[in-house]
Amino acid sequence: MLLIPCPWCGPRDQSEFSYGGQAHIVRPAEPAALGDGEWADYLFMRDNPMGAHREQWCHSGGCRRWFNVKRDTVTYRILAVYKIGESGGEGEGGGGAP
């Protein structure tokens, strides 16, 4: 069992949450200008690191808010939890641009 600390509700069981994929993926400014390969990269290509990785989670069984989690993919240890728009332990590695 993974215990995820919601920034609003506190620590809750993983079963209350929905995983939303890699955090900090920026939508292209002009999607119509992208070729098929560039669009596919945006939609489907994600980091898959061993170690620190930033992810989006939704507390779907609670407050229904989205937030970011910095989690070690090897140990499952949660390194940081932060609200969308906040910084989350910059300089400590992992998972895309902060």
DSSP file with accessible surface (Angstrom, degrees, kcal/mol):
  #  RESIDUE AA STRUCTURE BP1 BP2  ACC     N-H-->O    O-->H-N    N-H-->O    O-->H-N    TCO  KAPPA ALPHA  PHI   PSI    X-CA   Y-CA   Z-CA
    1    1 A M              0   0  181      0, 0.0     2,-0.5     0, 0.0    12,-0.0   0.000 360.0 360.0 360.0 136.4    0.0    0.0    0.0
    2    2 A L        -     0   0   25     75,-0.0    12,-1.8     2,-0.0     2,-0.7  -0.895 360.0-149.7-103.6 128.0    1.2    3.5   -0.9
    3    3 A L  E     -A   13   0A  94     -2,-0.5    10,-0.2    10,-0.2    75,-0.2  -0.889  15.3-165.7 -98.8 114.6    0.3    6.3    1.5
    4    4 A I  E     -A   12   0A   1      8,-2.6     8,-2.3    -2,-0.7     2,-1.0  -0.896  14.5-139.6-106.1 124.2   -0.1    9.5   -0.5
    5    5 A P  E     -A   11   0A  47      0, 0.0    -2,-0.0     0, 0.0     8,-0.0  -0.690  15.9-150.4 -85.5 102.4   -0.2   12.8    1.5
    6    6 A C  E  >  -A   10   0A   4      4,-2.1     4,-2.1    -2,-1.0    75,-0.0  -0.519  15.1-132.3 -66.0 134.5   -2.8   15.0   -0.2
    7    7 A P  T  4 S+     0   0   46      0, 0.0    -1,-0.1     0, 0.0    76,-0.1   0.753 104.7  32.1 -62.2 -22.1   -1.9   18.7    0.3
    8    8 A W  T  4 S+     0   0   85      2,-0.1    -2,-0.0    57,-0.1     0, 0.0   0.781 130.5  29.0-102.3 -35.6   -5.4   19.5    1.4
    9    9 A C  T  4 S-     0   0   39      1,-0.3    -1,-0.0     3,-0.0     0, 0.0   0.532  98.6-128.6-106.6 -12.9   -6.6   16.3    3.2
   10   10 A G  E  <  -A    6   0A  22     -4,-2.1    -4,-2.1     2,-0.0    -1,-0.3  -0.347  60.0  -7.7  90.3-173.3   -3.4   14.8    4.6
   11   11 A P  E    S+A    5   0A  80      0, 0.0     2,-0.3     0, 0.0    -8,-0.0  -0.338  70.0 167.2 -64.0 132.1   -2.2   11.2    4.2
   12   12 A R  E     -A    4   0A  91     -8,-2.3    -8,-2.6    -2,-0.1    -2,-0.0  -0.966  40.3 -86.3-141.3 160.1   -4.6    8.8    2.5
   13   13 A D  E >   -A    3   0A  51     -2,-0.3     3,-2.3   -10,-0.2   -10,-0.2  -0.336  38.8-116.5 -65.7 145.0   -4.5    5.3    1.0
   14   14 A Q  G >  S+     0   0   88    -12,-1.8     3,-2.2     1,-0.3    -1,-0.1   0.775 109.0  73.9 -52.2 -30.3   -3.5    5.0   -2.6
   15   15 A S  G 3  S+     0   0  100      1,-0.3    -1,-0.3   -13,-0.1    -2,-0.1   0.701  88.6  60.7 -63.8 -17.2   -6.9    3.6   -3.5
   16   16 A E  G <  S+     0   0   59     -3,-2.3    45,-3.1    44,-0.1    -1,-0.3   0.502  99.0  74.2 -84.1  -4.3   -8.4    7.1   -3.0
   17   17 A F    <   -     0   0   17     -3,-2.2     2,-0.4    42,-0.2    42,-0.2  -0.762  63.9-147.0-116.9 156.5   -6.3    8.6   -5.8
   18   18 A S  E     -B   58   0B  54     40,-2.5    40,-2.5    -2,-0.3     2,-0.3  -0.982  24.2-127.5-118.5 132.5   -6.1    8.5   -9.6
   19   19 A Y  E     -B   57   0B 122     -2,-0.4    38,-0.2    38,-0.2    36,-0.0  -0.584  21.1-173.9 -79.6 135.5   -2.7    8.7  -11.4
   20   20 A G  E     -     0   0B  29     36,-3.1    37,-0.2     1,-0.4    -1,-0.1   0.291  37.4-115.5-115.4   8.7   -2.5   11.4  -14.0
   21   21 A G  E     -     0   0B  19     35,-0.5    35,-3.1     2,-0.0    -1,-0.4  -0.348  63.8  -6.7  91.7-171.7    0.9   10.7  -15.6
   22   22 A Q  E    S-B   55   0B  12     33,-0.2     3,-0.4    -2,-0.1    33,-0.3  -0.322  70.5-129.8 -64.5 136.7    4.1   12.7  -15.8
   23   23 A A  S    S+     0   0    0     31,-2.0    31,-0.2     1,-0.2    -1,-0.1  -0.430  79.6  33.5 -83.5 162.1    3.9   16.2  -14.4
   24   24 A H        +     0   0   52      1,-0.2     2,-0.6    -2,-0.1    73,-0.3   0.764  67.8 155.2  67.1  31.2    5.0   19.4  -16.0
   25   25 A I        -     0   0   58     -3,-0.4     2,-0.5    71,-0.1    -1,-0.2  -0.807  34.3-145.3 -86.3 121.1    4.2   18.5  -19.6
   26   26 A V        -     0   0  123     -2,-0.6     3,-0.1     1,-0.0    -1,-0.0  -0.775  10.1-126.5 -95.1 126.6    3.7   21.7  -21.5
   27   27 A R        -     0   0  150     -2,-0.5    -1,-0.0     1,-0.1    15,-0.0  -0.454  37.2 -99.3 -67.0 137.4    1.1   21.8  -24.3
   28   28 A P        -     0   0   31      0, 0.0    -1,-0.1     0, 0.0     6,-0.0  -0.303  23.9-133.1 -59.1 140.6    2.5   23.1  -27.6
   29   29 A A  S    S+     0   0  102      1,-0.3    -2,-0.1     2,-0.1     0, 0.0   0.865 101.3  25.7 -63.8 -38.5    1.7   26.8  -28.2
   30   30 A E    >   +     0   0  144      1,-0.1     3,-1.6     2,-0.0     4,-0.4  -0.681  68.5 173.1-127.6  80.6    0.6   26.1  -31.8
   31   31 A P  G >  S+     0   0   44      0, 0.0     3,-1.4     0, 0.0    -1,-0.1   0.822  77.5  61.9 -60.8 -30.9   -0.5   22.5  -32.1
   32   32 A A  G 3  S+     0   0  107      1,-0.3    -2,-0.0     0, 0.0     0, 0.0   0.758  98.3  58.5 -67.3 -20.8   -1.8   22.9  -35.6
   33   33 A A  G <  S+     0   0   73     -3,-1.6    -1,-0.3     2,-0.0     2,-0.2   0.569  87.1 100.2 -84.5  -8.0    1.8   23.7  -36.7
   34   34 A L    <   -     0   0   50     -3,-1.4     2,-0.1    -4,-0.4     0, 0.0  -0.530  69.7-129.8 -81.2 145.0    3.1   20.4  -35.5
   35   35 A G     >  -     0   0   35     -2,-0.2     4,-2.6     1,-0.1     5,-0.2  -0.322  35.2 -96.5 -79.0 171.9    3.8   17.4  -37.8
   36   36 A D  H  > S+     0   0  150      1,-0.2     4,-2.5     2,-0.2     5,-0.2   0.899 124.6  49.8 -58.6 -42.0    2.5   14.0  -37.0
   37   37 A G  H  > S+     0   0   49      2,-0.2     4,-2.2     1,-0.2    -1,-0.2   0.914 112.1  46.9 -65.7 -41.9    5.7   12.9  -35.4
   38   38 A E  H  > S+     0   0  112      2,-0.2     4,-2.1     1,-0.2    -2,-0.2   0.898 113.3  49.1 -66.7 -40.2    6.0   16.0  -33.2
   39   39 A W  H  X S+     0   0   78     -4,-2.6     4,-2.4     2,-0.2    -2,-0.2   0.919 110.7  50.3 -65.7 -41.9    2.3   15.6  -32.1
   40   40 A A  H  X>S+     0   0   37     -4,-2.5     4,-2.9    -5,-0.2     5,-0.6   0.906 108.3  53.3 -62.5 -40.5    2.9   11.9  -31.3
   41   41 A D  H  X5S+     0   0   95     -4,-2.2     4,-1.5     1,-0.2    -1,-0.2   0.929 110.6  47.1 -59.3 -45.1    5.9   12.8  -29.2
   42   42 A Y  H  <5S+     0   0   50     -4,-2.1    -2,-0.2     1,-0.2    -1,-0.2   0.928 118.7  40.3 -62.3 -44.1    3.8   15.3  -27.2
   43   43 A L  H  <5S+     0   0   70     -4,-2.4    -2,-0.2    -5,-0.1    -1,-0.2   0.871 131.6  15.8 -74.0 -38.1    1.0   12.9  -26.7
   44   44 A F  H  <5S+     0   0  156     -4,-2.9     2,-0.6    -5,-0.2    -3,-0.2   0.691  94.1  92.9-117.4 -24.4    2.8    9.7  -26.0
   45   45 A M     << +     0   0  123     -4,-1.5     2,-0.3    -5,-0.6    -1,-0.0  -0.681  48.2 162.1 -85.5 119.3    6.5   10.1  -25.1
   46   46 A R        -     0   0  102     -2,-0.6     2,-0.1   -21,-0.0    50,-0.0  -0.934  41.9 -98.0-131.7 156.4    7.1   10.3  -21.4
   47   47 A D        -     0   0   83     -2,-0.3   -25,-0.1     1,-0.1     6,-0.0  -0.414  27.8-172.3 -68.9 149.0   10.2    9.9  -19.2
   48   48 A N        +     0   0  154     -2,-0.1    -1,-0.1     2,-0.0     2,-0.1  -0.504  22.3 170.7-139.7  65.5   10.5    6.5  -17.5
   49   49 A P        -     0   0   38      0, 0.0     2,-0.7     0, 0.0    24,-0.1  -0.344  39.0-125.9 -81.7 158.9   13.4    7.1  -15.0
   50   50 A M  S    S+     0   0  167     -2,-0.1     2,-0.3    23,-0.1    44,-0.1  -0.927  88.0  13.8 -94.2 116.2   14.8    4.9  -12.3
   51   51 A G  S    S+     0   0   14     -2,-0.7    22,-2.6    42,-0.0    20,-0.1  -0.882 113.7  20.6 121.0-151.0   14.7    7.3   -9.3
   52   52 A A  E     + C   0  72B  20     -2,-0.3    43,-0.4    20,-0.2     2,-0.3  -0.288  63.4 168.2 -64.4 132.7   13.0   10.6   -8.7
   53   53 A H  E     - C   0  71B   9     18,-1.5    18,-2.8    41,-0.2     2,-0.5  -0.990  30.4-131.9-147.7 136.0   10.1   11.3  -11.1
   54   54 A R  E     + C   0  70B   6     -2,-0.3   -31,-2.0    16,-0.2     2,-0.3  -0.798  33.1 175.5 -94.9 131.2    7.4   14.1  -10.9
   55   55 A E  E     -BC  22  69B   1     14,-3.0    14,-2.7    -2,-0.5     2,-0.4  -0.897  28.6-123.4-132.5 158.2    3.8   12.8  -11.4
   56   56 A Q  E     - C   0  68B  62    -35,-3.1   -36,-3.1    -2,-0.3   -35,-0.5  -0.850  30.0-179.3-100.7 139.1    0.3   14.2  -11.3
   57   57 A W  E     -BC  19  67B  18     10,-2.7    10,-2.4    -2,-0.4     2,-0.4  -0.981  15.6-151.4-135.7 148.9   -2.3   12.7   -9.0
   58   58 A C  E     -BC  18  66B  13    -40,-2.5   -40,-2.5    -2,-0.3     2,-2.1  -0.980  18.1-136.9-119.7 132.0   -5.9   13.5   -8.3
   59   59 A H    > > +     0   0    1      6,-2.2     5,-2.8    -2,-0.4     3,-1.7  -0.503  40.1 163.9 -83.0  70.7   -7.6   12.8   -4.9
   60   60 A S  T 3 5 +     0   0   38     -2,-2.1   -43,-0.2     1,-0.3    -1,-0.2   0.750  69.8  49.7 -66.5 -25.5  -10.6   11.4   -6.7
   61   61 A G  T 3 5S+     0   0   51    -45,-3.1    -1,-0.3    -3,-0.2   -44,-0.1   0.207 125.4  19.0 -98.0  16.9  -12.0    9.7   -3.6
   62   62 A G  T < 5S-     0   0   38     -3,-1.7    -2,-0.0   -46,-0.3   -45,-0.0  -0.105 132.0  -5.5-144.3-113.6  -11.7   12.8   -1.5
   63   63 A C  T   5S-     0   0   42      1,-0.1    -3,-0.2     2,-0.1    -2,-0.0   0.578  77.8-134.4 -76.4 -11.2  -11.3   16.5   -2.3
   64   64 A R      < +     0   0  180     -5,-2.8     2,-0.3     1,-0.2    -4,-0.2   0.695  56.1 140.3  66.3  23.2  -11.0   15.8   -6.1
   65   65 A R        -     0   0  117     -6,-0.3    -6,-2.2     1,-0.0     2,-0.3  -0.719  49.1-127.7 -98.4 148.9   -8.1   18.2   -6.5
   66   66 A W  E     +C   58   0B 119     -2,-0.3    18,-0.6    -8,-0.2     2,-0.3  -0.689  35.4 159.6 -91.7 146.4   -5.0   17.7   -8.7
   67   67 A F  E     -CD  57  83B   0    -10,-2.4   -10,-2.7    -2,-0.3     2,-0.3  -0.939  34.9-105.1-154.9 171.8   -1.5   18.0   -7.3
   68   68 A N  E     -CD  56  82B   5     14,-3.0    14,-2.5    -2,-0.3     2,-0.4  -0.829  23.7-164.8-108.5 147.4    2.1   16.9   -8.1
   69   69 A V  E     -CD  55  81B   1    -14,-2.7   -14,-3.0    -2,-0.3     2,-0.6  -0.994  12.8-151.0-129.6 133.2    4.1   14.2   -6.4
   70   70 A K  E     +CD  54  80B   1     10,-3.1     9,-3.1    -2,-0.4    10,-1.6  -0.945  33.4 173.8-101.6 115.3    7.9   13.7   -6.6
   71   71 A R  E     -CD  53  78B  30    -18,-2.8   -18,-1.5    -2,-0.6     2,-0.6  -0.956  37.7-122.3-130.1 142.4    8.3    9.9   -6.1
   72   72 A D  E  >  -C   52   0B  34      5,-2.8     4,-2.2    -2,-0.4   -20,-0.2  -0.741  20.5-155.8 -81.4 118.4   11.2    7.5   -6.3
   73   73 A T  T  4 S+     0   0   34    -22,-2.6    -1,-0.1    -2,-0.6   -21,-0.1   0.632  89.3  50.7 -74.5 -12.2   10.2    4.9   -8.9
   74   74 A V  T  4 S+     0   0   81      3,-0.1    -1,-0.2     1,-0.1    -2,-0.0   0.894 126.5  20.0 -88.1 -47.0   12.5    2.3   -7.5
   75   75 A T  T  4 S-     0   0   85      2,-0.1    -2,-0.2     0, 0.0     3,-0.1   0.559  92.9-131.2 -99.5 -11.2   11.5    2.5   -3.8
   76   76 A Y     <  +     0   0  143     -4,-2.2     2,-0.2     1,-0.3    -3,-0.1   0.469  54.7 151.8  68.9   4.9    8.1    4.1   -4.2
   77   77 A R        -     0   0  161     -5,-0.2    -5,-2.8    -6,-0.1     2,-0.6  -0.445  47.3-128.0 -67.8 132.6    9.1    6.6   -1.5
   78   78 A I  E     -D   71   0B  36     -7,-0.2    -7,-0.3    -2,-0.2     3,-0.1  -0.748  26.3-178.7 -85.0 122.8    7.4   10.0   -1.9
   79   79 A L  E     -     0   0B  51     -9,-3.1     2,-0.3    -2,-0.6    -8,-0.2   0.743  64.1  -4.7 -93.8 -30.2   10.0   12.7   -1.8
   80   80 A A  E     -D   70   0B  27    -10,-1.6   -10,-3.1     2,-0.0     2,-0.4  -0.970  51.2-158.1-161.8 150.7    7.8   15.8   -2.1
   81   81 A V  E     +D   69   0B  43     -2,-0.3     2,-0.3   -12,-0.2   -12,-0.2  -0.998  25.0 165.0-131.8 132.7    4.1   16.7   -2.6
   82   82 A Y  E     -D   68   0B   7    -14,-2.5   -14,-3.0    -2,-0.4     3,-0.1  -0.997  36.0-104.3-151.8 151.3    3.2   20.1   -3.9
   83   83 A K  E >   -D   67   0B  76     -2,-0.3     3,-2.2   -16,-0.2   -16,-0.2  -0.344  53.4 -84.0 -71.3 154.2    0.2   21.9   -5.4
   84   84 A I  T 3  S+     0   0   92    -18,-0.6    -1,-0.1     1,-0.3     3,-0.1  -0.358 119.9  26.6 -56.1 133.1   -0.1   22.7   -9.1
   85   85 A G  T 3  S+     0   0   82      1,-0.4    -1,-0.3    -3,-0.1     2,-0.2   0.247 101.0 103.8  93.7 -13.8    1.9   25.9   -9.8
   86   86 A E  S <  S-     0   0  100     -3,-2.2    -1,-0.4     1,-0.0     2,-0.2  -0.638  76.7-108.5 -94.7 159.3    4.3   25.5   -6.9
   87   87 A S        -     0   0   91     -2,-0.2     2,-0.2    -3,-0.1    -4,-0.1  -0.582  25.8-155.9 -83.0 153.2    7.9   24.3   -7.1
   88   88 A G        -     0   0    3     -2,-0.2    -6,-0.1    -6,-0.1    -1,-0.0  -0.545  62.0 -48.4-134.0  70.4    8.6   20.9   -5.8
   89   89 A G    >   -     0   0   26     -2,-0.2     3,-1.2     1,-0.1     4,-0.0   0.949  69.4-158.6  74.3  48.0   12.2   20.3   -4.7
   90   90 A E  T 3  S+     0   0   73      1,-0.2    -1,-0.1     2,-0.1    -3,-0.0  -0.197  72.6  34.4 -56.5 149.9   14.1   21.7   -7.7
   91   91 A G  T 3  S+     0   0   85      1,-0.1    -1,-0.2     3,-0.1     3,-0.1   0.495  90.9  97.3  84.4   2.4   17.6   20.6   -8.2
   92   92 A E  S <  S-     0   0  121     -3,-1.2   -40,-0.2     1,-0.3    -2,-0.1   0.183  86.9-115.0-109.1  14.7   16.9   17.1   -6.8
   93   93 A G        +     0   0   43      1,-0.1    -1,-0.3   -42,-0.1   -40,-0.1  -0.135  54.7  94.1  92.7 170.9   16.4   15.4  -10.2
   94   94 A G        +     0   0   26     -3,-0.1   -41,-0.2   -44,-0.1    -2,-0.1   0.896  58.3  14.0  82.0 124.3   13.7   13.7  -12.1
   95   95 A G  S    S-     0   0    7    -43,-0.4   -72,-0.1   -42,-0.2   -41,-0.1   0.802  94.8 -45.8  72.4  45.5   11.0   13.7  -14.5
   96   96 A G  S    S-     0   0   32    -74,-0.1   -71,-0.1   -43,-0.0   -72,-0.1  -0.220  89.6 -27.7  97.7 176.7   10.8   16.7  -16.7
   97   97 A A              0   0   67    -73,-0.3    -3,-0.0     1,-0.1     0, 0.0  -0.408 360.0 360.0 -71.1 139.0   11.1   20.5  -16.3
   98   98 A P              0   0   92      0, 0.0    -1,-0.1     0, 0.0   -11,-0.1  -0.220 360.0 360.0 -70.3 360.0   10.1   21.9  -13.0
